[in-house]
Amino acid sequence: MLLRVLLALMALVPAGASAQPKVAVFPFDLVFQQSEEDFFYGAPKATPEELLRLKLVRDELTGRLSNSGKFEMLDISSVAADIDAAAPLYNCNGCEMDFAKKLGADLIYLGLIEKASATLLSMKVIVVDVAEGKPLHDYTAVIRGNTDDAWLNGMKWLAKNRLLAEEGAKP
């Protein structure tokens, strides 16, 4: 009898269906606070170390989401060239939604590092529902220090206390 019930329940679930949301974590962007001096000297550019840190925090976020067991992580390599061409994503007029749909994502995680000064930065992670086309959550952490450790500590804190906290685990 129990076997019949289990078989009946299994028949209700479509083949290949996943109970976990399919998630794409896109590359993080770095934004500089604009000032009047930028007009004369040009806008600041990311250092090679900061470019590596953008990848470092994205990889940390991807690993933590994957290790949580709550999400099916998607490989974004098939749209990587498109993402690079459209970068920065915060300024591409919704192109991230097109990439997410190509990947079959349910949720996308967008990251933004806002640099106010050499030692004061803000890390933002936005969780977007692809079907609805709108943000579900917007999480922020202040980073004091422009080092690998400071950026990683900011991401670890966001993941533990916001992104994977009980209320944040069910976007």
C-alpha positions as CSV (number, residue, x, y, z in Angstrom):
1,M,0.0,0.0,0.0
2,L,2.8,2.4,1.0
3,L,4.6,1.6,-2.3
4,R,1.5,2.5,-4.3
5,V,1.2,5.9,-2.5
6,L,4.9,6.7,-3.2
7,L,4.6,5.7,-6.8
8,A,1.4,7.9,-7.2
9,L,3.2,10.8,-5.6
10,M,6.3,10.3,-7.8
11,A,4.0,10.4,-10.9
12,L,2.8,13.8,-9.9
13,V,6.3,15.3,-10.0
14,P,7.4,16.1,-13.6
15,A,10.5,14.3,-14.7
16,G,13.6,16.3,-14.1
17,A,11.8,18.7,-11.8
18,S,13.9,20.3,-9.1
19,A,12.5,21.4,-5.7
20,Q,15.3,23.9,-5.5
21,P,15.3,27.2,-7.3
22,K,17.7,27.4,-10.2
23,V,20.2,30.2,-9.3
24,A,22.6,32.2,-11.5
25,V,25.2,34.4,-9.7
26,F,26.4,37.0,-12.1
27,P,29.8,38.9,-11.8
28,F,29.9,41.7,-9.3
29,D,30.3,45.3,-10.5
30,L,32.4,48.0,-8.9
31,V,31.0,51.6,-8.7
32,F,32.9,54.6,-7.7
33,Q,31.4,57.6,-5.9
34,Q,31.3,60.5,-8.4
35,S,33.0,63.8,-7.5
36,E,33.6,67.1,-9.2
37,E,37.3,66.1,-9.5
38,D,36.3,63.3,-11.9
39,F,35.4,66.0,-14.5
40,F,39.0,67.2,-14.5
41,Y,41.0,64.0,-13.7
42,G,38.7,61.4,-15.1
43,A,36.7,58.8,-13.2
44,P,38.5,56.3,-11.0
45,K,39.3,52.9,-12.4
46,A,39.4,49.5,-10.6
47,T,42.8,48.4,-9.6
48,P,43.9,44.9,-10.7
49,E,43.6,43.8,-7.1
50,E,40.0,45.1,-7.0
51,L,39.1,43.2,-10.2
52,L,40.4,40.0,-8.6
53,R,38.4,40.8,-5.4
54,L,35.2,41.1,-7.5
55,K,35.7,37.5,-8.7
56,L,36.7,36.4,-5.2
57,V,33.5,37.6,-3.6
58,R,31.4,36.2,-6.4
59,D,33.1,32.8,-6.0
60,E,32.5,33.0,-2.2
61,L,28.8,33.7,-2.7
62,T,28.4,31.0,-5.3
63,G,30.1,28.5,-3.0
64,R,28.1,29.4,0.0
65,L,24.8,29.2,-1.9
66,S,25.8,25.8,-3.4
67,N,26.9,24.4,-0.1
68,S,23.7,25.4,1.6
69,G,21.9,22.7,-0.4
70,K,18.9,25.1,-0.9
71,F,19.6,26.0,-4.5
72,E,20.5,24.4,-7.8
73,M,23.5,26.5,-9.1
74,L,23.7,27.2,-12.8
75,D,26.9,27.5,-14.8
76,I,26.9,31.0,-16.4
77,S,29.8,30.2,-18.8
78,S,27.4,30.0,-21.8
79,V,26.5,33.7,-21.5
80,A,29.9,34.9,-20.1
81,A,30.9,36.6,-23.3
82,D,27.5,38.4,-23.5
83,I,27.8,39.5,-19.8
84,D,31.3,40.9,-20.5
85,A,30.1,42.8,-23.5
86,A,27.2,44.3,-21.6
87,A,29.1,45.1,-18.4
88,P,28.6,46.8,-16.1
89,L,25.3,45.0,-15.4
90,Y,24.0,47.7,-13.1
91,N,23.9,49.9,-16.2
92,C,22.7,47.6,-18.9
93,N,19.0,48.3,-18.8
94,G,17.8,44.9,-17.8
95,C,20.1,42.8,-19.9
96,E,20.7,40.5,-16.9
97,M,17.1,39.3,-17.3
98,D,17.8,38.1,-20.9
99,F,20.9,36.2,-19.7
100,A,18.9,34.7,-16.8
101,K,16.1,33.5,-19.2
102,K,18.7,31.9,-21.6
103,L,20.1,30.0,-18.6
104,G,16.7,28.9,-17.3
105,A,17.3,30.6,-13.9
106,D,14.5,31.1,-11.4
107,L,16.6,33.6,-9.4
108,I,19.6,35.7,-10.1
109,Y,22.1,37.2,-7.7
110,L,23.6,40.5,-8.7
111,G,26.5,42.0,-6.7
112,L,27.6,45.6,-6.5
113,I,30.6,47.1,-4.6
114,E,30.3,50.8,-4.1
115,K,33.6,52.5,-3.3
116,A,33.2,55.7,-1.4
117,S,36.9,56.0,-0.4
118,A,40.1,54.0,-0.3
119,T,38.9,52.3,2.9
120,L,35.1,52.6,2.9
121,L,33.1,50.4,0.6
122,S,29.6,49.0,0.5
123,M,28.7,45.5,-0.7
124,K,25.2,45.0,-2.1
125,V,23.6,41.7,-3.2
126,I,20.3,41.9,-5.0
127,V,18.2,38.7,-5.4
128,V,15.9,39.0,-8.4
129,D,12.9,36.7,-9.3
130,V,13.3,36.1,-13.0
131,A,9.6,35.1,-13.6
132,E,8.3,38.3,-11.9
133,G,11.2,40.4,-13.3
134,K,11.6,42.2,-10.0
135,P,13.9,42.2,-7.0
136,L,12.9,40.1,-4.0
137,H,15.6,41.2,-1.6
138,D,18.4,43.8,-1.4
139,Y,21.1,43.1,1.2
140,T,24.0,45.5,2.1
141,A,27.1,45.3,4.2
142,V,29.6,48.0,4.9
143,I,33.2,47.1,4.3
144,R,36.0,48.9,6.1
145,G,39.1,48.2,4.2
146,N,40.0,47.5,0.6
147,T,41.7,44.1,1.1
148,D,40.9,40.5,0.2
149,D,40.1,39.8,3.9
150,A,37.8,42.8,4.3
151,W,35.8,41.9,1.1
152,L,35.6,38.2,2.1
153,N,34.5,39.1,5.6
154,G,31.7,41.3,4.2
155,M,30.5,38.5,1.9
156,K,30.7,35.9,4.7
157,W,28.7,38.2,7.0
158,L,26.0,38.8,4.3
159,A,25.7,35.1,3.5
160,K,25.4,34.0,7.1
161,N,23.3,36.8,8.4
162,R,21.1,37.8,5.5
163,L,21.3,35.6,2.4
164,L,21.2,32.2,4.1
165,A,19.5,33.3,7.3
166,E,16.1,31.5,7.8
167,E,14.1,34.4,6.3
168,G,16.6,35.0,3.5
169,A,16.8,31.3,2.5
170,K,13.4,31.3,1.0
171,P,13.4,34.2,-1.5
